[in-house]
C-alpha cells in the first residue's frame, strides 16, 4: 500500500512528457505540490534525465531537482529575478533555459534582451517562438524582425509552436483579435485534444495544418540562417518517441511534408 501511495504522489507531482525523445523527462506539476512532496517524488521514481519546470518555482525547488541528479529544464515567459538569474549562472552545467517569445506581445523585446543576457552569462539557452496564431502571426511580416534578432544573437536554432486552446487562451484570443478570432478558431476544428504537462487539457490545431505551417516556418527560419525545430512544449504528437519496431506505421516526418510542398507543381 505504501508503494502504491508513493507512486500516486509521484504521478501527481511529476508528470510524464515526450520532451526528451528517448530520454526520460518529467514535468513538475505545481498545483498542490510542496517542496517536501517534490523531494519524496524524486526519491520514489527512477531518476529522469531532466525535470521541466514552467513557470519557475523558488530556487530551493531547483536545488532539490539538481541534487537528485537530474537536470533542470526551465521555461521563462518573463524576466527572471536576480535570485533565479544567479542560480542559473551558478548551476549552468545542470540547467537549460527555454525562453518563450510571443510575437506581438508587449514582453517580446524584453524577453529577447533576457535571452541575450543569459546567453552572454554562459547559461544554456534556447529560443522558442510560441502561441503562434494560424494565418496571423505565423507569417513572414510578423516574424522577420524577431528572427533577425535571433540570428544576430547567434542562437543557431529556434523552435516554434502554435497556440494551444483552452478556455483561458480562447478568451485571450477573442480579446486580442475581435471578430477575426472567429476565423482563427475555426481552424482548430477537428484538432486533437491532448493533455499538456502543467497545462491540463487543451485543443491543438489539426496535425496536418501544423505540418504545413511548420514546413513554411522552416523555410522562413532558414532564410535567417537559423535551424528550425517544432516546439517541444505544444506538440506531443510530433515528439513521441518511436519504438524500434515501428516502421511502416510511423507518421510522416516534418521534413517529408516540407519536401512534398516545395516539390509540388
Secondary structure as the mmCIF struct_conf table of DSSP 4:
data_model
#
loop_
_struct_conf.conf_type_id
_struct_conf.id
_struct_conf.beg_label_comp_id
_struct_conf.beg_label_asym_id
_struct_conf.beg_label_seq_id
_struct_conf.end_label_comp_id
_struct_conf.end_label_asym_id
_struct_conf.end_label_seq_id
HELX_RH_AL_P HELX_RH_AL_P1 UNK A 2 UNK A 13
STRN STRN1 UNK A 14 UNK A 16
BEND BEND1 UNK A 18 UNK A 18
TURN_TY1_P TURN_TY1_P1 UNK A 19 UNK A 22
BEND BEND2 UNK A 23 UNK A 23
STRN STRN2 UNK A 25 UNK A 28
TURN_TY1_P TURN_TY1_P2 UNK A 31 UNK A 32
HELX_RH_AL_P HELX_RH_AL_P2 UNK A 35 UNK A 44
BEND BEND3 UNK A 45 UNK A 45
HELX_LH_PP_P HELX_LH_PP_P1 UNK A 46 UNK A 48
BEND BEND4 UNK A 49 UNK A 49
STRN STRN3 UNK A 50 UNK A 53
BEND BEND5 UNK A 54 UNK A 55
HELX_RH_AL_P HELX_RH_AL_P3 UNK A 59 UNK A 67
TURN_TY1_P TURN_TY1_P3 UNK A 68 UNK A 69
HELX_LH_PP_P HELX_LH_PP_P2 UNK A 70 UNK A 70
STRN STRN4 UNK A 71 UNK A 76
BEND BEND6 UNK A 77 UNK A 78
HELX_RH_AL_P HELX_RH_AL_P4 UNK A 82 UNK A 90
TURN_TY1_P TURN_TY1_P4 UNK A 91 UNK A 91
HELX_RH_3T_P HELX_RH_3T_P1 UNK A 92 UNK A 94
STRN STRN5 UNK A 95 UNK A 102
TURN_TY1_P TURN_TY1_P5 UNK A 103 UNK A 104
TURN_TY1_P TURN_TY1_P6 UNK A 106 UNK A 107
HELX_RH_AL_P HELX_RH_AL_P5 UNK A 108 UNK A 120
TURN_TY1_P TURN_TY1_P7 UNK A 121 UNK A 122
STRN STRN6 UNK A 125 UNK A 132
TURN_TY1_P TURN_TY1_P8 UNK A 134 UNK A 137
BEND BEND7 UNK A 138 UNK A 139
HELX_RH_AL_P HELX_RH_AL_P6 UNK A 140 UNK A 152
TURN_TY1_P TURN_TY1_P9 UNK A 153 UNK A 154
STRN STRN7 UNK A 157 UNK A 162
HELX_LH_PP_P HELX_LH_PP_P3 UNK A 163 UNK A 164
STRN STRN8 UNK A 165 UNK A 165
HELX_RH_AL_P HELX_RH_AL_P7 UNK A 167 UNK A 177
HELX_RH_3T_P HELX_RH_3T_P2 UNK A 178 UNK A 180
HELX_RH_AL_P HELX_RH_AL_P8 UNK A 181 UNK A 186
TURN_TY1_P TURN_TY1_P10 UNK A 187 UNK A 190
HELX_LH_PP_P HELX_LH_PP_P4 UNK A 191 UNK A 192
STRN STRN9 UNK A 193 UNK A 196
TURN_TY1_P TURN_TY1_P11 UNK A 197 UNK A 199
STRN STRN10 UNK A 200 UNK A 203
HELX_LH_PP_P HELX_LH_PP_P5 UNK A 204 UNK A 206
HELX_RH_AL_P HELX_RH_AL_P9 UNK A 207 UNK A 223
TURN_TY1_P TURN_TY1_P12 UNK A 224 UNK A 225
STRN STRN11 UNK A 227 UNK A 230
BEND BEND8 UNK A 232 UNK A 234
HELX_RH_AL_P HELX_RH_AL_P10 UNK A 236 UNK A 239
HELX_LH_PP_P HELX_LH_PP_P6 UNK A 240 UNK A 243
TURN_TY1_P TURN_TY1_P13 UNK A 244 UNK A 245
TURN_TY1_P TURN_TY1_P14 UNK A 248 UNK A 249
BEND BEND9 UNK A 250 UNK A 250
HELX_LH_PP_P HELX_LH_PP_P7 UNK A 251 UNK A 253
HELX_RH_AL_P HELX_RH_AL_P11 UNK A 254 UNK A 263
#
